[in-house]
Amino acid sequence: MIFKIAWRNLLEYRTKTLIIGVLVALGVGVLVIGNSVLESITRGMEASYVENFTGDLIVRNGSDEAVEFMGGFGAVPPAITGFTEVEAYLQKQGGVVASTPLLTSTASLSKDDETLGAAILWGVQPSSYFRMFPGKFILTDGELLRGGEPGILLSQALVDQVFETHGVELRVGETVLLSGQNNTTGTKIREVKVRGVGYYENSAGLLDLISLVDANTLRALTGLTAVGTESTPDAASDTAASAANENAPLEDGDELFDDALVTEAESAPGTAEIDFDDILGDTSVRDGYLALDNHAWHFLLVDLGEAAPDAVTAGLGTLNGTDLVVEDWRWGAGIVADLAFTLRTILNAVILVIAIVAVTIIMNTLVISVTERMGEIGTIRAMGGQKGFVRRLITTEVLTLTLLFGLVGVAFGGLTIGVLNVLGLPAGNLFLQVLFGGPVLRPVLSISALYVSVIAVAVIGVVASLYPTSVALGVSPVRAMQK
């Protein structure tokens, strides 16, 4: 009976019903469309990064400075301590599908003594990298890197950029120079052969400029040597001790020109066959700085498969002698992911403001409607209708109104998302291309947005009915009948 009376009242006051209903439908439609688009952006970014660049987890060493996944845009990442132990642990995890180590940095690119700009470099282990990310780096020319073979895979975007800016063509088979600076060995220059040119299948912005290089070349450029890393502590301590002996000060600088030294050299047998290398003395310090640490890696990318992230992360934290931090794709995406989540937060804040305005408008409209029906409400009270009956009647009216038009808003939002999915949202500039994770975004209807919409309209209905109900119940039945 309550629903029947409520439905009659809604039909009797059609104008007010339509005003409130349109507001509810538009609000719900905006909620569905906005959250569906932003959730599609987030899912697209996640799929793009996980499948092409980061894997499910990124294992790295802890650092007091801000480290970025993209080389050269933050502090130099420290090498993973106890890398072999970490790698062995992951190989024992049954659910882990694959893992691959990664080095990252930037270097100056030049050819024939002409500087061509900066290159974003990822040092990879070809066997595991291309197994974990099969077919993701698409070649336009040349071949992929092979283990133990120095070389570089230039990004197509970098090749095009160099040609447009400098008029220089970078071809497969040619040699380019890479130069970088580090705090361990200073400036280093390496000559590498261009093995191929290509691009990642789903990239934009800086990701388009990533070039892949053999690991040892990047270790040399970034100073990952026996002295410069902690992954070979014995070598580091030995070379440090040698350095202390080598650098011990002479008691008297004149000892360099002591006659005894000259006399000893002249009287030594076989003077004509002096071993000049022996003049340098102990070269272990120099050798330590020149010897690359083959176990030095900045990151370890992990494809979890069916493994539980929490279990793998907890296990990594138990390894002795390590200072590991485990990140996900969002950290790898950096500012791009932060921007997407910020936009989502802003949209939800706007929707909250719209909801508050909608509740206020609905509430005021209902107060007017209740005031106009005060005589009817008084008659119901005089006939024995309790306060609970009146309260349920008004609440039922509002919930029926908001849920009915809320479903209209859901249908409108779903239809709009379907059209946008077919047509696609083109990325008109680089900013949107980075945000969309590609040139076109095809949004998909968000199921969570549907649930949130239904819950939101129900809450709006209940909240909006509170004040009109208190107004109706605040008037005595006699006064209500008189009105």
Buried (B, 14 or more C-beta within 10 A) or exposed (E): EBEEBBBEBBEEBEEBBEBBBEBBBBBBBBBBBBBBBBBBBBBBBBEBBBBBBBBBBBBBBEBEEEBBBBBBBBEBBBBBBBBEBBBEBBEEBEEBBBBBBBBBBBBBBBBEEEEBEBBBBBBBBBEBBBEBBEEBBEBEBBEBBEEEEBBBBBBBBBBBBBEEEBEEEBEBEEEBBBBBEBEBBEEBEBEBEBBBBBBBBBBBBBBBBBBBBBBBBBBBBBBBBBBBBBBBEEBBEBBEEBBEEBEEEEEEEEEEEEEEEEEEEEEEEEEEEEEEEEEEEEEBBBBBBEBBBBBBBBBBBBBBEEBEBEEBBEEBEEBEEBBBBBBBBBBBBBEBBEBBBEBBEEBBEEBEEBBEEBBEBBBEBBBEBBBEBBEBBBBBBEEEBEEEBBBBBBBBBBBBBBBBBBBBBBBBBBBBBEEBBEEEBEBEEEEBBBBBBBEEBBBBBBEEBBEBBBEBBBEBBBBBBBBBBEBBBEBEBEEBBEE
